[in-house]
Amino acid sequence: MRLTAAVGNVRDKVIRGGLADLTRMPRTAVATGPDGALYRYHPQVGAPAGGGPPVLLVPPLGAPDFAYDLRRGCSLVEHLLSAGRTVYLVDYGPISFAERGLGMEHWVDGVVPDAVRRVADETGSDVQLVAWSLGGIFALLAVAAAADAGEPLPVRTVTAVGSPVDISAVPLVAPLRPLAIVTGGRGLSAVYQLVGSFPAPVVSWAFHLTAVDKLITKPLTLLSRLDDRDCLAQMEAVDHLMNNMHGYPGRVFGQIYHLLLRNNDLADGTLALARRTIPLAAVDVPVLVVAGRNDLIAPLRAVQRVVGLLTGAPEVRFETAPGGHLGVLTGRNARTTTWAHLDTFLDDYRH
């Protein structure tokens, strides 16, 4: 261990209150409303011109929007801007109790398509969607639903990172499926209908639970990496994100539980939503799918399943990268793996 570096890190941690630079990339709200806000990030000084079609980042429910802008030096937003890309983000904001009746169709039929059309109108170009976790499922379903209805969205490509389609392949919930099938989900249904939502503290707790092994070994990791400023800064930034999770509307949680966990509907390539069935085969644009090799929430097999379901896409690329559910998106190794795959894919379809 480099003693001088360790001492400096401890000093800055104690005196300055932290090592991670959590300054967010500058952005402007181009549209706001009850369903959230659409932001356009400011171009980065010195970045090359002509970065290709605009990129629209689609976050999942539960996670704050800064998952894409975790910290300086490990921010997907910063990375995309440095390549000269025009970057937008749709932000749903915290979910209130009053929004407990919102279902997945609110995002699939409304929020995501509206954001896509707004970005396309503003830039005069088709949009490259980049989405993580449940956001990836929202993005794919939005594109599929619009195409299936004969009103395709102005989308050029879709990238889904850590988006599980086959819930039977998720070890954390697979043991619960037989019980849910036998009971019809009645016990849990009563709970979320009574509470009205899946509260933010519970979402944060659940996220921490998936990394319980790292929580146990965290003190040892801190001690052994006191001289590694980048590692310590990343741990701080991840803690900040996990302590700022949002809640889920009760109805969305119910749909996820019944349609995905209990019935595993999407694994067959279709999802019944808002009185019609959306086929993933209707996605008619190139798709990049990225799975984390150490992801417990969206294991490799659960994510890879979608590759065989996107039969209408002209190309489906499947890549893996090291990291857990957040790490595959914005971990330190993502800078040379996931982001490199994304750069290549976006550039291949820039014209």
HELIX and SHEET records of a PDB file:
HELIX    1   1 LEU A    3  ILE A   15  1                                  13    
HELIX    2   2 ASP A   65  ASP A   69  5                                   5    
HELIX    3   3 LEU A   76  SER A   82  1                                   7    
HELIX    4   4 PHE A   97  GLU A   99  5                                   3    
HELIX    5   5 MET A  104  GLU A  105  1                                   2    
HELIX    6   6 HIS A  106  VAL A  111  3                                   6    
HELIX    7   7 VAL A  112  THR A  123  1                                  12    
HELIX    8   8 LEU A  134  ASP A  148  1                                  15    
HELIX    9   9 ILE A  167  ALA A  169  5                                   3    
HELIX   10  10 ALA A  174  LEU A  176  5                                   3    
HELIX   11  11 ARG A  177  THR A  183  1                                   7    
HELIX   12  12 ARG A  186  VAL A  195  1                                  10    
HELIX   13  13 ALA A  200  LEU A  209  1                                  10    
HELIX   14  14 VAL A  212  SER A  224  1                                  13    
HELIX   15  15 ARG A  229  MET A  242  1                                  14    
HELIX   16  16 GLY A  250  GLN A  255  1                                   6    
HELIX   17  17 ILE A  256  ARG A  262  3                                   7    
HELIX   18  18 ASP A  265  ASP A  268  5                                   4    
HELIX   19  19 LEU A  280  ALA A  282  5                                   3    
HELIX   20  20 LEU A  300  GLN A  304  1                                   5    
HELIX   21  21 ARG A  305  GLY A  308  5                                   4    
HELIX   22  22 GLY A  327  THR A  330  1                                   4    
HELIX   23  23 ASN A  333  ARG A  335  5                                   3    
HELIX   24  24 THR A  338  ASP A  348  1                                  11    
SHEET    1   A 8 ARG A  27  GLY A  33  0                                        
SHEET    2   A 8 GLY A  36  TYR A  41 -1                                        
SHEET    3   A 8 VAL A  87  ASP A  91 -1                                        
SHEET    4   A 8 VAL A  55  VAL A  58  1                                        
SHEET    5   A 8 VAL A 127  TRP A 132  1                                        
SHEET    6   A 8 VAL A 155  VAL A 161  1                                        
SHEET    7   A 8 VAL A 287  GLY A 292  1                                        
SHEET    8   A 8 VAL A 316  ALA A 321  1                                        
SHEET    1   B 2 SER A 197  PHE A 198  0                                        
SHEET    2   B 2 TYR A 248  PRO A 249 -1                                        
SHEET    1   C 2 THR A 270  LEU A 273  0                                        
SHEET    2   C 2 ARG A 276  PRO A 279 -1                                        
END                                                                             
